[in-house]
């Protein structure tokens, strides 16, 4: 018959050794905040809207002949959305960088869901662009030009400052926006 082996009891660390194995819970600390418009904004002139409606009408007619009313309704609703976003000025929103992540309005995007960051310009506004694991793959925040160096300094502690090349969708939208007047 085989001899029974008695299991040894493991010593449970006490004091400082035990505490070092527990996760550290850290309070959220605000590192930098700024107030800026919710989105870039540019007022458009009458020529722009006439061109936009003419393009939408031609595309709508072609799509109607191919597929019916539903795509035409979609085109009309997109033109209306663009009109509203071009005429109604955005409200000011408080953005912030904390030890937990980036706060956009009141919502937190934690560091695990954020990647690289860089700065860009659109409609005479400076934008902070952060690569993110969200719908759209990016978070774009309007930044006051005087705050840019402070934001870059704080974000560099958590994220890599590197601009990614534009995607095909970015290239297409830039090409199309250059063809429109204004």
Residue pairs with C-beta under 8 A, 6 or more apart in sequence:
12 18
13 21
26 99
28 98
28 99
28 100
29 98
29 99
30 96
30 97
30 98
31 96
31 97
31 98
31 99
31 154
32 96
32 97
32 147
32 150
32 151
32 154
33 94
33 95
33 96
33 97
33 103
34 94
34 95
34 96
34 143
34 144
34 147
34 151
35 92
35 93
35 94
35 95
36 92
36 93
36 95
36 141
36 142
36 143
36 144
37 89
37 90
37 91
37 92
37 93
37 125
37 142
38 90
38 91
38 92
38 93
38 105
38 142
39 85
39 90
39 140
39 142
40 122
40 123
40 125
40 127
40 142
41 89
41 90
41 123
41 125
42 86
42 123
42 124
43 86
43 87
44 86
44 87
44 182
45 181
45 182
47 181
47 182
48 180
48 181
48 182
49 83
51 180
51 181
52 79
52 82
52 180
53 79
56 75
56 76
56 78
56 79
59 75
60 71
60 72
60 75
60 76
63 71
63 72
63 75
64 71
64 72
93 104
93 105
94 103
94 105
95 102
95 103
95 104
95 105
95 141
96 102
96 103
97 103
97 151
97 154
97 155
98 108
100 108
100 110
100 111
101 108
101 109
101 110
101 111
101 113
101 114
102 108
102 109
102 114
102 130
102 139
102 141
103 109
104 139
104 141
109 130
109 132
109 134
109 139
111 158
111 159
113 132
113 133
113 134
114 130
114 131
114 132
114 133
114 139
114 158
114 159
115 130
115 131
115 132
115 133
115 159
115 160
116 130
116 131
116 159
116 160
116 161
116 162
116 163
116 164
117 128
117 129
117 130
117 131
117 155
117 159
117 160
117 161
117 162
118 129
118 161
118 162
118 163
118 164
119 126
119 127
119 128
119 129
119 143
119 148
119 152
120 126
120 127
120 129
120 140
120 163
121 127
125 142
126 142
126 143
126 144
126 145
126 148
127 140
127 141
127 142
127 143
128 140
128 141
128 142
128 143
128 151
128 155
129 138
129 139
129 140
129 163
130 138
130 139
130 140
130 141
130 155
130 159
131 137
131 138
131 164
132 138
132 139
143 151
152 161
155 161
166 174
